C-alpha cells in the first residue's frame, strides 16, 4: 500500500540539520501531512566518555539536551563594588548595578574567532558569587543540534542575574550570542540590565606597563596568579571540530579548564579594577596605575581628582613617554582651571624634540600672546621652537613629514606675531605724523 511506503520513507529520513534547528521540517513528499521532525541526532561517540571524565551531567529542557558542569572556587572572594567607581566605567549606572548578587560573569569558547552567523558558541561559561567564593556553571553542546537547549538554559540564568560582566564581551561574546539567539527563531533574546566590560579599563590601567592585556597576562603580572599550563586560544575551535567528527574527548578537558580560569580571572580582575578606581591613592601599586586612573577620571569629567592623581603619578617614577603624557594632561587641566602658573611650569619642563615638546612650545606661545599680552615673549618662544626643529632635522631626529608640518605651523605663527609687533610702532608713527600735519 502507498501509505506503508510513505511510512517506511519517513522512518528512513535523516535528522534535522543544524542550520535548520528551530524550524519545522517536512519531507519533500507532495500532499502528505507529516509531524514536525522529532528525531534526536546522535551525539559524537566520545560524548559519554567526556561526561564521565568531567563529572558532568546531561540536562534536558523543552528544546532537547546539553551537557552541564558545575564547579566552585574559594577565590577570588566576593567583592562589593563602590557605585562611584562603577560610574567611572558606566556613567549614570543605577544603584542596583553595585549589588554583587546581580552580577553574572560570562565567557564563551567558539568554533571561530571571526564571529558571524557561521560561528557557534559551543561552550558558554557563567559564574556568580556564591558561598564566599565563585560558583561556575558551563553549558556545552555535544552536537550542533543541542544549541537551542544550551541557549534556553543560558537565558534562564541571565534572567536571574541581570548585570553581565565580561572581558571583551561587548565586542565579541555578547554580539555572537545575540546572533545565535536571533538565528534560533524561537528563544527570546535575554536583555541584561547593564553590561560591564573590563577590557577597556584594563587597557587604560596596564597596557603601558605590560604591552599585552591578555587576561592570562593580567593574572600573572597584575593579580599575581599563575594558571599553569594553558591552551593557545587559536587551537580551541579545531579541538571542538575534531570532537564533533569523532576525535578523542580527552582533548576537550583543557578547553573546559581554560574557560574556568578565564571566569576566575575575570572575577578577580573586576575586583582589582574597581578597588583601584575607588581608592587609587592606597590601592595603586605604581605611578602607571595612578596615571591610568587619572585618564579614566579625566574622561568622565572628574577633573579635580584627575589633577590630583596626575600630580601623584608624576611624583613617582614613570617611563619617559608616560611622564610626558602625564605632564601634558595635567597642564591641559590646569589651563582649563585658569591655573596658568602650574600649566606654564609644566610646559617649560616638557620643551624639547618630541610631540609633547612642540605642543608645549605652542601652548607657551599662545599663553604669552593671548593671556600675558606679551607678543615679543611669544615670538621668542616660537623662535626657540624653530631652532629646536632645525637641529632635529639636521641630526635626523625627526621624520621629514612631521618636520614640514610642524615647521609650517610655527612659521605661520611667527609671521602673525611679527605683524602684531610692528603694529604698535606704525600706530606711534601715524600719530606723530598726524600731529605734525
Residue pairs with C-beta under 8 A, 6 or more apart in sequence:
6 29
6 32
9 27
9 29
10 27
10 34
13 27
13 37
13 39
15 37
15 39
15 40
15 41
15 42
15 145
16 23
16 25
16 37
16 39
16 41
16 145
18 143
18 144
18 145
18 147
21 144
21 145
21 147
21 148
21 184
22 148
22 183
22 184
22 185
22 186
22 187
23 185
24 36
24 37
25 36
25 37
26 34
27 34
40 64
40 65
40 145
41 143
41 145
42 143
43 142
43 143
43 146
44 142
44 143
44 243
44 244
44 245
44 246
44 249
45 246
46 243
46 246
46 247
46 248
46 249
47 67
47 142
47 143
47 249
49 249
50 56
50 67
50 142
50 243
50 249
50 252
51 57
51 58
51 67
53 249
53 250
53 253
54 67
54 69
54 253
54 256
55 69
56 67
56 68
56 69
56 138
56 140
57 67
57 68
57 69
58 65
58 66
58 67
58 68
59 65
59 66
59 67
59 68
59 149
59 153
60 149
61 149
61 152
61 153
62 152
63 148
63 149
63 151
63 152
63 186
63 187
64 145
64 146
64 148
64 149
65 142
65 146
65 149
66 139
66 140
66 141
66 142
66 146
66 149
66 150
66 153
67 139
67 140
67 141
67 142
67 146
68 137
68 138
68 139
68 140
68 153
69 137
69 138
69 140
69 256
70 135
70 136
70 137
70 138
71 136
71 260
72 130
72 131
72 133
72 134
72 135
72 136
73 133
73 134
73 136
73 260
73 264
74 132
74 133
75 133
75 134
75 264
75 268
76 133
76 134
76 264
76 267
76 268
76 271
77 132
77 133
78 100
78 129
78 132
78 133
79 100
79 129
79 267
79 270
79 271
79 274
79 275
80 98
80 100
81 98
81 100
81 270
81 271
81 274
81 278
82 98
82 274
82 277
82 278
83 93
83 95
83 97
83 98
84 278
85 274
85 275
85 277
85 278
86 93
86 97
86 98
86 196
86 274
87 93
87 300
88 277
88 296
88 297
88 300
88 302
89 196
89 201
89 277
89 296
90 97
90 194
90 196
91 300
93 194
94 193
94 194
96 102
96 193
97 163
97 193
97 194
97 196
99 163
100 129
101 129
101 161
102 161
102 162
102 163
102 193
103 128
103 129
103 161
103 163
103 165
104 126
104 127
104 128
104 157
104 158
104 160
104 161
104 162
104 163
104 164
104 165
105 126
105 127
105 128
105 134
105 165
105 166
105 263
105 266
105 267
105 270
106 124
106 125
106 126
106 127
106 164
106 165
106 166
106 169
106 173
106 174
106 263
107 124
107 125
107 166
107 167
107 169
107 173
107 259
107 262
107 263
107 266
108 121
108 123
108 124
108 125
108 172
108 173
108 176
108 177
109 121
109 122
109 123
109 124
109 125
109 236
109 240
109 255
109 258
109 259
110 119
110 120
110 121
110 122
110 176
110 236
110 237
111 119
111 120
111 122
111 237
111 240
111 241
112 118
112 119
112 237
113 233
113 234
113 237
115 172
115 175
115 176
115 179
116 179
117 179
117 183
119 176
119 179
120 141
120 144
120 147
120 180
121 150
121 173
121 176
121 177
121 180
122 140
122 141
122 240
123 138
123 139
123 140
123 141
123 240
123 255
123 256
123 259
124 138
124 139
124 150
124 154
124 177
125 136
125 137
125 138
125 139
125 259
125 260
125 262
125 263
126 136
126 137
126 138
126 139
126 154
126 157
126 263
127 134
127 135
127 136
127 137
127 263
127 264
127 266
127 267
128 134
128 135
128 161
129 135
129 267
134 263
134 264
134 267
136 260
136 263
136 264
137 157
138 256
138 259
138 260
139 150
139 153
139 154
140 150
140 256
141 147
141 149
141 150
143 244
144 244
147 180
147 184
148 184
148 186
148 187
151 177
151 180
151 181
151 184
151 187
152 187
154 177
154 190
155 181
155 187
155 188
155 190
158 164
158 190
158 192
159 190
162 192
162 193
162 194
163 192
163 193
163 194
163 195
163 196
164 174
164 192
164 194
164 195
164 196
165 195
165 196
165 198
165 266
165 267
165 270
166 173
166 174
166 195
166 196
166 197
166 198
166 266
167 197
167 198
167 199
167 202
167 215
167 262
167 265
167 266
167 269
168 197
168 199
169 195
169 197
170 195
170 197
170 199
171 197
171 199
174 195
178 189
181 187
181 188
181 189
181 190
182 189
196 270
198 266
198 269
198 270
198 273
199 213
201 273
201 277
201 296
202 213
202 218
202 269
202 273
203 213
204 292
204 295
204 296
205 273
205 276
205 288
205 289
205 292
205 293
205 296
206 213
206 218
206 221
206 222
206 288
206 289
206 292
207 213
208 288
208 291
208 292
208 319
208 322
209 221
209 286
209 288
210 217
210 218
210 221
210 222
215 262
215 265
215 266
215 269
216 227
216 230
216 261
216 265
218 265
218 269
219 225
219 226
219 227
219 261
219 265
219 268
219 269
220 226
220 227
222 269
222 272
223 265
223 268
223 269
223 272
225 265
225 268
227 261
227 265
229 254
230 254
230 257
230 258
230 261
231 239
231 254
231 255
231 258
233 258
236 255
236 258
239 247
239 251
239 252
239 255
240 252
240 255
242 248
242 251
243 249
243 251
243 252
275 283
276 283
276 284
276 289
276 293
277 293
277 296
280 289
280 290
280 293
280 309
281 290
281 309
281 312
284 290
284 293
286 316
286 317
287 312
287 313
287 314
287 315
287 316
287 317
287 318
287 322
288 313
288 318
288 319
288 322
290 309
290 310
290 312
290 313
290 316
291 309
291 310
291 313
291 318
291 322
291 325
291 326
293 309
294 306
294 309
294 310
294 313
294 326
294 329
295 306
295 329
297 303
297 305
297 306
297 309
298 306
298 329
298 333
303 333
303 336
303 337
306 329
306 333
307 330
307 333
307 334
307 337
310 326
310 329
310 330
310 333
311 330
313 326
314 323
314 326
314 327
314 330
318 326
324 350
324 354
324 356
324 357
325 356
327 346
327 349
327 350
327 356
328 346
328 350
328 356
328 359
328 360
330 342
330 346
331 342
331 343
331 346
331 347
331 350
331 360
331 363
332 343
334 340
334 342
334 343
334 346
335 343
335 363
340 367
340 371
343 363
343 367
344 364
344 367
346 360
347 360
347 361
347 363
347 364
347 367
348 360
348 364
350 356
350 357
350 359
350 360
351 357
351 360
351 361
351 364
351 384
351 388
352 388
353 388
353 389
353 391
353 392
353 397
353 398
357 388
358 385
358 388
358 389
358 406
361 381
361 382
361 384
361 385
361 388
361 410
362 385
362 409
362 410
362 413
364 378
364 381
365 378
365 381
365 382
365 385
365 413
365 417
366 378
367 378
368 374
368 375
368 377
368 378
368 381
369 375
369 378
369 417
369 420
375 417
375 420
375 421
376 421
378 417
379 414
379 417
379 418
379 421
382 410
382 413
382 414
382 417
383 414
385 410
386 407
386 410
386 411
386 414
389 398
389 403
389 406
389 407
389 410
391 397
392 398
392 403
393 403
398 406
